Amino acid sequence: MKVAFTGGTGFLGRHAVARLAQAHKVVSISRGGAAPDGVKGVAADVMDLPALTQALKGCDVVVHAAGWVSHDPVAAQAVYQVHVEGTRNVVAAARAANLGRMVMVSSSGTIAVSDDPGFLGTEDSPSPAPFIQTWPYYRAKLFAEQIALEAAGDDLEIVCLNPSLLLGPGDELNGASTHAVRVFLDEGVPVAPPGGISFVDVRDVADAIVRALNAGLSERRYLLVGGNMSFKEFYDRLGRITGRSGPVAAMPGLARTALKWFPGWGRVRGIGLGVGPTISREDMELASHFWYADSGRAKAELDWTPRGPGETLDDTVADILERRGRAFERYGSSGR
């Protein structure tokens, strides 16, 4: 099978392209056109429909994973364009190139978000639009997947994968996915946010993509989750892995209410408690909610099984520390 992959140089893209290349011909599409050995790299922007159509010619399926993660309200319009208009272009290019299937990589944040600590999202949960309407990234992802799924038809099957936060080895040293882990390593987290986190190993999402090339029903979403836990438990686990102190407590749920009462709180300078890191208002809003989700459908229909959360956290921490060590060594040697 010949597989086109948009976003081939991203955190997920690097893992997925390498995994796909083990059994398929792969065309890795990115703005710079970089690709690993044995993989064809094509320079094309998702905003450029003619270039996308040309890149997809001769392929059997496209995996659409290109995007931009930003929670900054200033970037809202740009995030919308990349995700919503970019997805519209990928669908159009797939049809123009006569592809039979498209695998859309979205986010669990379009399905599983709540202010209820007892919440566990499934693909049939009510839309979280009331929560994410002011969050540019998740709002754009929701609109993008709606465009994709509504465009599915007899000529083009479209399957949507909805992974939670990607962790694991291989993120950039300043990558958005592993930001929460790096904050703990750099500054510690004396007081945990009041919400709950859901995450999945990037290598397991790459495996789900391979499975979705042939498995999974068109016009259907599949949550991909490796672990659900409160932020207090998340940082406690990181503390045990690293030998560092975990949070002494979690913020009360009242913090979420305070964000609603005081809409200007932390807009400019972030939110600090006098100890530990200062957190942007946007990050505090996200971390004050619960992102728990269930992967039962993916396990049943994609025959997908994620690794345990402990292995993912171990490997994430080890990779960050190792990559930082290598970067420091290179810096030191160049200064001699």
Buried (B, 14 or more C-beta within 10 A) or exposed (E): EBBBBBBBBBBBBBBBBBBBBEEBBBBBBBBEBEBBEEBBBBEBBBBBBEBBBBBBEEBBBBBBBBBBBBBEBEBBEBBBBBBBBBBBBBBBBBBBBEBEBBBBBBBBBBBBBBBEEEBBBBBEBEEBEEBBEEBBBBBBBBBBBBBBBEBBEEEBBBBBBBBBBBBBBBBEEEBBBBBBBBBBBEEBBBBBBBBBBBBBBBBBBBBBBBBBBEBBEBBBBBBBBBBBBBBBBBBBBBBEBBEEEBBEEBBEEEBBEBBEEEEEBBEEEBBEEEEBBEBBBBBBBBBBBBBBBBBEBBBEBBEBEBBEBEBBBBBBBEBBEEBEEEEEEEEEEEEE
